[in-house]
Amino acid sequence: MRRRKAEIVMGLDIGTTKIGALIGEVQGDGMIEIIGVGTHPSRGLKKGVVVNIENTVESIRQAVEEAQIMAGIEVPSAYVGIAGGHITGINSTGITVVKNREITLREINHVIDAARAVALPMDREVIHVLPQEYIVDGQDGIMDPTGMTAMRLEAKVHIVTAAVTSAHNIVKCVNNAGLEVEDIVLEQLASGAAVLTPEELEHGAVIIDLGGGTTDLALMLGESVKHTAVLSVGGNHITNDLAFGLGTTVSEAERVKKAYGCTYSPLVDPYESFKIRTAEDRPAQKFTCRDLCDIIEPRVEEMLEMAHREVVLSGYADRMPAGVVLTGGTALLRGMVDLAEEVFGGTVRCGVPRDIGGLVGMVNNPMYATGVGLLQCGVKGLYSGRFHKFNDDHLFAKIYNRMRDWFGEFLT
C-alpha cells in the first residue's frame, strides 16, 4: 500500500440517479488531493430512499471499485451522504441554569441536551444537532460562551431528523458493500461545505442541491445553519415529463434533455431542431428546441418556486444577501441560473467544488459537490477525532454520542 491509511478519506454520495465515490488524500496543510473518482448509475433508490437493497449494494460496489482502482488503494470506510423526502429540519431552544456563575463545558452540554429534547415519533431519529447561537443572560449572537460569567444560558439549534428505517437501510447497503460508515451527513450541508465561499457564509446564502430525485436546500448564515428542507421533486421529474410529452422512452428523454434542453425560453433558438426515436417500430420524429423548453421550463419553474417558498417560510429570506448557489446534476441544464434569478429576484450562481487539488478537472462540476463536501467532512473528522465509526447495528446510539463529543470539542 503506497499511502498511509490515516491520510486517506472517502466520500460516498448515494443519489437517486447515480452513486458517486470520491477518494481524497489529505495534505499537511489540510488541502484535499482528489486521487480517485468512481460513478455508477443508481439502481435501487427512489427519491433518495432505498427501495431495493441488492441493487443499491451492487451500484455502491461498482462506484467504489472504480474509485479505488483509480486511486490505487483500498479504503475500508466512507463518509456517506443522506437525503430523501423523509428528512425534516426544525429549530429548537434550550435553557439551563449556570452553576458557579461560569459557563463551562458541562453547562453547554446541558443546554444542548435541553434543546435536543424535542418530542419525536417513534419512527424518527435525530441525525444532526447544529448550534445557531447562544444567549447569555439575554445577550444574543454569542457563538462560544465558554468561560463567560452568567446566571442563565440559552441555546438555539437546528435539528435534522430522518426516518429510522430509511437511514438504517442506507447504512446497511454501505456495510453490505464491504465498507464501514464513518458518519452520515445531510447532503445539502456537504454540498455547501464544498462550494460556498467564506464571504457567502458570513453574509448569508441559500444552497440548493438539484438532484435527480429530490431538491435539497439549506440556509447558511455565519457559522450556523438556519433552515433545511428536502423537496420530493428533481431532475427525474423533468425527464418523465419529456418522455410523456414527446411520446418516447425515459432513456431517450434523458438523452435529449442533456443534449438540447434549456430551462429559460429567451435563450432558445426557435428554429433549432433535433430528432428522437419515439418507438422501436417507428421512424425518428423531429422536434424543435422550443418544443423541449415548453415542457422543461414549467417544471423547473415549479421546482424553483417550491424552493423559494421554503426560503420565505423560513423567515430568513431577507437575511441571505449573498443570494442562491445551485449545485447538483440538474443545475447543469442551460438557463437554470437565468430562470432562478427571475424566481428568487436576486443573485444566483452555479457552484462547483473549491479548495481541492489532484483530479480537479474530473470533479469541477456541480454534480460532484456533495461528494467533495463529504471528503471535507472527513478531513475535519480526521484532524479533530470528533467522529466515530459505526455500523447499522447501533447506528443512532453512536450518532448521539458523536454529536455530544462534537459539541464538546467544538466549544473548547
N, C-alpha and C positions, 0 to 999 in steps of 0.2 A: 504494500500500500504506500503510495508516494506522498500522501499528505496525512498529517496527524488528524485524528478524529475530532479533536477539540476545535479545530479550525474550520470545520465543515457544518453547514446547516442546509436543510431542505425546506422549501415551501410547497404545499400541495393545495392547489386551487381546484376544488371539486365542483364544477359547474354543471348546469343543465345541458349545455351543448358540447363542452369539452372538459377534459381533465388536463390540467397543466402542472407539471412538476419542474421546479427550478432548484438547482443546487448552487450554493454560493460558498466561496472561501473568504473568511474574514481576515483582513489585513491588520497590521499592527495599529493603524490609526482608526480602525473601525469601519473602513470602507469595505464594501462587499464586491468581490470579483465574481461575476457570474461565470461558472465553469461547465454547467450542464443545463440543457433545456429539453424537455420532453412534453409532447402533447398527444392526446388521443381523443377521438370522438367519445362523448359520454353516452354510454348505453345502460341506462338504468335509473336515471333521475328524471323527475318531473317537477318543475317549478322549484328547483333546489332541494327537493326531498327525495330520498332513496325509495324507489318503487320496485327495484329488482336487485337483490344483494349480489347474486352471482355475476350479473353483467357489470355492475359497478366495480366489483373487485377486479374483474379482468381489465376494465378500462384503466383503473389505477395502476395495475401491474405493468401494462403496456407503456403508459406515460413515464412511470418511474424507471423502468428498464431503459428506455430511450435516453433519459437524462443521465442515468448512471453510466451508460456506455460512453456518452459524450464526455462526461467528467472523468472517466477512467477510475471510478471509485464507487464502492457500495456505501450507501448511507442507511443506517438502521432505523432512523426515526424522522419525523417531519412535523412542522407546524402547519395545521390544517385550517382552512377557511370554512366558515359555516354561514349559510344564508337560507332563504326559503320563506314562504309566506307564514310559517309558524313563528317567526321571530317577532318579538314585540319589545318596545322600549318605553320605560316610564321614568319620570323624575320623582324623587323622594327626598324627605328631610328627616334628619335625626338630631336629637338633643341629648346632652349629658351634662352632669354637674362636674366641675373641675375640682378635684381634691387637692389640698395643699396649695391651692391658688396658682399652680403652674401646670401648663399643658404639657403632658408627656405622651409617649407612645401609647400608654395604657388608655388615656382619655381619647386619643384618636381612634384606637381600635374600638372602644365602646361606642363612640358616636357613629362610626361606620356601620357597626353591627345594628345600631338602632335605626339607621336609615335603610339598611338592607332588610329589616324585618317587616316586609310587606306581605299581605295575605295573597297567596298564590294557589291556584287549583292544584290538585294532586298530580296532574299530568304535565306540570311545568316546573322548570328549574332555572335558577339564576346562572348565567354564564359570564356576565361582566358586571362589576360594580365600579363605576367610573366617577371619581370625585370631580365636582364642578367648582365648588368654593367652600370655604369655612367662614363662619360668622362667630366672632369672639365678642361676647357681651354687647351684641347689637351692631358691631362693626363688621360690614360685609366685605367681600372682594379679597379675602385672605386665602392664599394658596397653600402656605405652610405655617401653621400656628405653633409649631414646636417651640417650647421654651417661653411662650408668652404668659403673662400673668392675667388670670381671668377667673370668673366665677361660673360662667356658662359657655359651653361650646356647642355650636350647631354645624351640621354638615349638609350640604346639598349634593346629591349624587344622581347619576343617571344609571338606571338598572336595565340590563338587557336580559330577557328571558327567552327560553326556547322550549319547544315540546320535548319532553324527556325522550320519547321513543325516536324522534327524528334525529336528535343529537347522538343518541346511543347507536343508531344504525350507521351514521357517518363514521363514528369511531370503530365500529365493528368491521365495516368494509376496509378501512385502512389497516386494522390489525390482521384481517384475513389475507390482505395483500402482502403481508410479511413485514409491516412497519409498526413501530411504536408511535404513539401520538404524544408529542411534547406538550402541545397546547392546542386549543381551538380558539380561533379569533374571528370575530364578526367581520365579514368580508369588506364592507364599505370602510371600516376603520383601517383595515390593512391597506386598501386602495388609497385612502387619504394619507397614510404614512409614506406611501411611495411617491405621490405626485404633488402634494401641496407644498408650497414654499413657506419658509418661516414667516414671511410678511402676510401671506394669506391666512395662516393660522392665527397670527397676532390680531389681525383686524376682523376676522370672521369670514368663513367661506362655507359654501354648501358643496359637498362631494356627492355626485350622483353616478352610481355604477350601473350602466345599462347592459345587463346580461342577457342571456338567451331566454331564461325562464322567469326572471324577476328583475325589478328595478330597485336598487338599494340606495338609500341616501342617509347622510349624516350631516349634522350642522356642527361645525367646529369653530370654537371661539377661544383664543388664547391657549391655555393648556387643558381645556376641558371640552367634553362632548355635551352639547346642549340637547340634542334630539337625534333619534334614529328611527328609521321606518323601512319596511320592506313591502313593495307593491308587487302583487302577483301578476305582473304583465311585463313582457320583454320582447326581445328580437324574434323569438319563435312565433309570437302572435302576428308580427308583420309578415313573416313567411307564410303562415297559414292563410292570412288574408289574401296574399298574392296567389297562392295555389287555388283558392276558391274563385277569386276574381278573374284569373286568367285561364281557368279550367285546365290546370296542369298538375304535375306531381309536386310534392313538397321539396324534393331534392332539386328539381328544375327551378322551382320558385326561389329557393335559396341561392342558386347559381346566378339568376338574373338580378336578384336583389343586390348581391355583392358587385356584379359587373356593371349594372346600369341604374341601380336605384338611387333616388335622390329624395330627400325629405322636405325640400323647400322649392316650391314651384317657380319662383322668379329665376332660379338657376338652371332650369331645364330648357334644352333646345327642343321646341315643339316638333321639329322635323326629323330629329334623330330617331332611328328605329332599330329593331332587332327581331330575331326570330326565335321562337321556342317550340319545342315539341309538346303538344298537348296530350297526345295519347300514342301508344305504340303503332296503331294501325292507321294513323292519320298523318298527313304531311305537316311540316312545321308551319306555324302561323306567325304573321307579322303583327307586331305591336310597336307603338311609339313610347319613348321615354316619358311623355306626358301621361300616357295611359298608366304607366307604372307609378308615377308620382301621385296621380289621382287616388291611388289605393294606399300608398305608403304614408303620404302626408297626414291624412286624418288620423290614422292610428298613432303615429308618432306624436302628433299634437295632443292627442288624448293622454298618452303616457306622460308627456311633459307637464300637462295641466294637472294631472293627478299629483305629480311631484311638487309642483308649485303650490297646490292646495295644502299639501302636507307641511310645507315650509311656513305658509301663512298661519295654519292652525297651531304650529309650534309656539307662536308668539315671538319668534326671533327674526322674522323676515326683515325688519329694519335694522338688525344688528349684524348683517352679513355684507358689509360694503365691498369685500373682495370678490363678491359675485359667486358664480357657479363654475365648478370644474367637472367635466364629464369624463368618465372612463368606461371601460368595458368594450367588448367587441362591437356592440350596436352603435357606439359613439363614432365608429368609423364611417357610417353612412354619410354620403355627401350632403351638405346642407344642414347637418344636425346642429351645429353651433349657431347658424343663422336663425333657424326656427326657435331654438332655445332662447336666444336673445329676445325674440319677439314675445315669447310666452312669459319669461321672467322679467322682462323690462330692464335688464341690466347687463353687466359684463359676463360673458361666458367664454370659456376656453376648453380645449380638449387636452386632457392631462396625460403625460407619458411618464414612466418611471425616471427618477432623477437620483443623483448621488450614488451611482453604481459604476463599476468597471467591468472588465472582461468582455463577455459576449454582448456588448451593449447593442450592437446592430440587430441582434436577434430578438431582443426584448424591448426595443424602443417603440412600443406600441401600446395603446390603451388596454388591449386585451390581456396584457401581462402585468397590469398594475397591481392586482390582488396578489399574484404570486411573488412579486418583488417586495410588496409590503409585508407579506408573511416572512420572508427572509429577514427583513429588518426587525420584525418582532423577535425572530430567532436570535439575531445578534444581540439584541437587548437582553434576552434571557441568558445567553452565554456569558455576557460580561457581568451581569448582576447576580446570577444564580437565583432569580426570583421564581422561576418556573420549575415544575416537577413533572417527570414522565408519568403518564397514566395510561390505562387501557380501559376497554369498555366494561370490565367487571366492576370497577369502582370509580367511574368517570366523575360523577358530580361531587363526591366526597373530596376528591383531590382538587377539583376546581375551587371548591370553597376554601380549602386550606391554602391553595396557591394564592387566592385573592387576599387572604389575611396577611400572608407573607409579603405580597406585593405592596400593599399599603403601608405595612410596617417599614419596609426598606425605602419606599418612595419618600417618606417624610423624615427619615433620619439623616 
